[in-house]
Every structure is written in structure tokens, then in C-alpha cells.
Amino acid sequence: MKSAKMKRRRNNMIVHIILAILAAIWVFPIFWVILTSFRAEKGSYVSTFFPRAYTLDNYRKLFTDTTILNFPKMFMNTLIIAVFSCILSTFFVLSVAYCLSRLRFKFRRPYMNMAMVLGLFPGFMSMVAVYFILKAVGLTEGSMIRLALILCYSGGTALSFQIAKGFFDTMPLAIDEAAMIDGCTRWQIFTKITLPLSKPIVIYTVLTSFIAPWVDFIFAKVICRANADQYTVAIGLWKMLEKEYIDNWYTCFAAGAVLVSIPIAFLFLRLQKYYVNGLTGGVKG
């Protein structure tokens, strides 16, 4: 009995040591980026891990030096695109998931199978076709680029309904039947009963829908092309690493990476409980 307890304690200690080492390896690049964002020395090549001098000029430069790379404009473009894409994507995903969970109609199962197969292919495989479609309707120039990106990010999100559907499947049908007996329409059941009871999956969908356009580079680069006024932060950070800018903007790149990660980290930490519950409910279903 005592030897089994000691063995279990020893195994737990080994597991915790391994996890601590893995956590340190995972956190190490983040710690390095944060240190680099405060580094006073310019350039991308240094001989020491810790900066010789610390400064806030890198953060200040991001918002004051807009002659070459207008970071505030890029940040605002990304925020606008991410917020509107998040709203549309959340509505599409939850609506499709609710319909597939609660309604029975022709081609329902073939649609779910088709969506599963299409989900196996990465979205950027269609970017050339998407670009020419957007170009044909005049959405690849000027301020219309933001609308084009919003449509790109939200248009196909309904294919990612599986987790939300799994969550809705765990909710008893008796709730919907009782509401219909009381005279509620399907829309009223969805908006006034199902969604208030589905807070975890709603927040999970909001988070995933916000993160995708916030960090995307491929679609933004293809659609924005040389329109610098419409660049997102992903394109701006990539420009900072080009050979003509890297010497003067490398530490600013690190500062920009820290700033870009703050909104996502804040949202995730604040809503982590609902995020986990939403994912657990989806798996359970």
C-alpha cells in the first residue's frame, strides 16, 4: 500500500517535471519577443539574449512614425474587419448549427457530409478564384477591400458548424416543443430561448470567429496587394521584416507582435471558462 502510494507520487512528480519543461519551452519564444520589443539596439542580429538597454521607443515609433508603415491605420483596419467578420460569422455558424440540430429536411445529411469533406481542404486553395470574383464585382480597390475581406472571412464559416451543432444536440427538444405550444416561432425559440441557454458555445464561436481574421495573412495579402492604406497588421508586420525595413523596424516588429497579441489574450483569459464549456459541450454532443 505504502509502496504503491510512493510510486504514484513519484510518477506524478515526473509528469509535472516534464510538463514544466514543456511549458518553459513554449513560453520561451514569447518571453524573447517581449524582451526584443523593449530592446534599444537596432537590427535583427544581436550577440546577447537579454538586451543591453531597454526603451519604450519601439512602441512609440509604431504610433508616431507613419511615413513608411502606418501601424495605427493597419491596426484600425484589422479591428474593423475582425469585428464585422466576427458578427457575421457568429450568426452564420449558430444559425446553420441550430437548423441542422433541430430541423429535419431533405438533403440534411448529404449537406453535413459535403461540409465535412469540404472542411478537409484549406481555405486558401480557393483564394485565386475568390480574388477574381471579387475583382469582377469591383471589391478589390480602395475602401471596398475591407468589405471584400469581411465577405471572405464570414462567407464560408457556416461549414464549421459541427461543434455548435454538437452543443445544440445536448439541449432537450422538450424546451422547443414547450415553446411552440406557447405560440413561439422558430426564430423566437432560437433568439429568446436557445441562445440565452447556449452562452458557452456562443462565446466559443465569437472567439474563434474573431481570431481568424485578426491573424490571417494569406487572404489579406492577396486581396490588398499594393493598397497600403488597406493593409492589416499581419501584412504590416510582414513588411517590417523585408530587407529594406528590417534593420530599422525589427524591434518595432516585436513591439507590434506584442500589441497584436494583447486583444486575443485578454479575450481568451476573460472568457476561458465559457470557451472550455462550449468546446466540452460540442464534444459531448
N, C-alpha and C positions, 0 to 999 in steps of 0.2 A: 504493500500500500504506500509506504513512505518512498520506496524507490520509484514507483510509478509517478508519484507527485513530483519528485525531483526531476524525473525525466521530462515530464510535461513542462515544468518550469524552465528547464534547460532549452527545450525546443522553442518555447515562446521567446526566450532571450535571443536565440539565434535568428528567429524570424524578425524580431524587432530590430536587431542589428543590421540585417540585410535591407529591411525597409528604410532604415535611417540612411544607409549608404546610398540607396537608390534615390531617396528624397534629396540628398545633398547633390547628387549628380544632376538631378532635374532642376534644382534651384540655381545651380552654379552659373549657367548662361544668363539667367535673369539678373542675378547679382552683378555679373560682369557688365551687362548692358546699362544697368543703373549707375554703376561706378563710371563707365565711359561717358555717360550723359553729363557728369559733373567734372570731367577732365579738362584741365586748362590747356594741355598740349594739343596742338592741331595735328591732323594727319591720321592715317589708319594704321601706321606701324609704330609700335612702342616696345620698349625693352623690359618694362615692368608691368606687373598685373595691377597694382594699386597706383592710381595717379600720383604724380609728384606734387601737383597743386590742384585745388578744387575751385570751381567757379560756377556761377549761375548764368554766365554769358551765353551758353549754348541754348538755354531755354529762352533767354531774352532775344537772341538773334532770330529764332524761329518766328517770332511775332513782330519784329521790327524791321528786319532785312527782307523786304518783299520784292526787291529789284529783279531777282533771278527766279526764286522759288517762293511763291506766295502761300505759305503754310496756313495762315488763318482762312484764306479763301478755300483751300483744299479741305480743311477740317470742316468748314461750314457746308461745302458741297456734299461731303460724305455723311454728315449728320442729317441733312435734308433727305438724301437718298435712302439712308438706313431707316429713318423714322417712317417715311411713307411706305417703303417696301415692307417694313415690319407690320404696319397696319393692314395692308392688303393681303400679305402672305398669311397672317394670323386668321383673317376672315376666311380666306380660301381653304386653308387646311382644316380648320374647325368645321366649316360648313360641309365640305366633302366627307370628312370623317363621320360627322353626325348622320348624314344621309346614308352612307354605306353601313353604318351600325344599326340604324333604326328603321330604314325603309327597305322594302323588298320590291325590286323592279326588274324588268327584263335586261339582260346583259350585265347585271350587277357583278356576278362572279367573273365573267370574262374581262370586265374592266379592271377589277382588282388584280387579276393575273397579268394583264397587259401593263398595268402600272408597276407591278413588281419587276417585270422584265425590263421595262424602260429605266427603272431606277438603278439597274446594274451598270448602265452606261454613264460616264461622266458628262456633266452638262456642257463642258467646253467643246465637246465634239461637234456641237451644233452652232458654234459661235460664228462661223463664216456665213452660214445660211441666215442666221439671225441678223447679222450685220447688214446683209444685202436687203433683207425685208425691211429693216428699219430705215435704210437709205432710200428705198423706194417710196416710203411714206413721209420722207422728209424729217426724220428724227435723229439725224447724225450731225447736225450743225447747230452751233450756238447754244442757247439755253435749253433747247429741246433735248440735248444729250442727257440731262438729268432725268427727264421723263422717260427716255429710252432705257436708261439703266434701271429705273423703277419697274418698268414693264418686264425687263429681262429677269430681274431678281424675284418678282412676285408671280410672273406668268405660269411658271411650271411647278410652283411649290405644292399645288394640290396633289401631286404624285406622292408626296411624303406624308400621306395620311395615316400610315399604319399604326404609329404609336398612339396618336389621338383616338383612332378607332378602337384600339385595344382598351383604352381607358373608358370610352363611352360604353363598350360592351360590358364592363363591370357594373354599370348602373342598372338597377332593376327596371324592366319595362313597365312594371305596375305604376311607376311615377308618371310616365307618359300617358298611360291609359286613364289614370285618375284625372289628369289634367284635361284630356279630351272629353271625358264625361262632363266635366265642368264647363265645357264650351271653348276651350283654348284651341287656337290653330297651331299648326306645326311650328310656325315662326315664333309664336308666343312661347311655346314649350321650349324651343331652342334658346331664345334670348332671356326669358324670365325664370326658367327653371333649370335647364341643363347647364348653361354656362355658369350661373352662380354656384352650382354644386360641383363644378369642374375647375375650380381655381388652380389646382396644381398643373393640370395639363394646359390650361390657358397660359400660365406664366412660362411653362416649359416651351410652348410654341412661340411666345413672344421673344424669349431669349434667343432661341435658335434662328428665328427669322430676322432678328436684329444683327446677330453676329455675322451672318453670311455676307450681306452687302458691306458691312463695316470693314471686313478684312479682305474682300475679293480684289484681285489684281487683274486676272485674265480678261474678263468681260469689260472691265473699266478701261483697260489699255487699248483693247481692240476698238471700242466704240468712241472713246475720247480722241484717239490718235494724237494729232498735234495741237488740239484745242486746249492750251494751257489753262485757260480760265475755268475749264470744267474738270480739271484733274481732281481725283480723290487722294486721300492721304497715302493709300497704297502706292499710287503712281509717284507721288511726291517723294516718298521715302526711297523708292527705287531710283529716281532721278538723282538723289543725293549721293548715290554710290557710283554714278557714272564717272569716267576718268577725268573729265574736266571739272567736276564738282567735289570729288571725294576728299581732296586734301583740305578744303575749307569747310566742308559740310559733314564730315564723318561723325564728329561728336554731336553735331546737331541732329544727325540721323538717329543716334542713340537716344537723344532727348525726345525726338518725335515719336520713337517707338514706345518710350515710357508713357508719353501723353496719350497715345492711341490706345494703350492697354488699360488705362485708368477707367474709362466708362464701362468697359466689359467686365473688368474685375469688380467694380463697385456693384453693378447689377447682379453679377453672379453671387457675390458674398451676401448681398441683402436678400436675395430670393433663392438661396441654395436649398432651403428646406422644401419649398414648393417644387423646385426643379427635380429633386430626388424623388419626391412623392409622385410627380407626374410621370417620370420615367418608370418607377416601380409599378404604378397602375397600368401603364401601357404594356409592360412585360407580362404582368399578371393576366391581362386580357388575352 
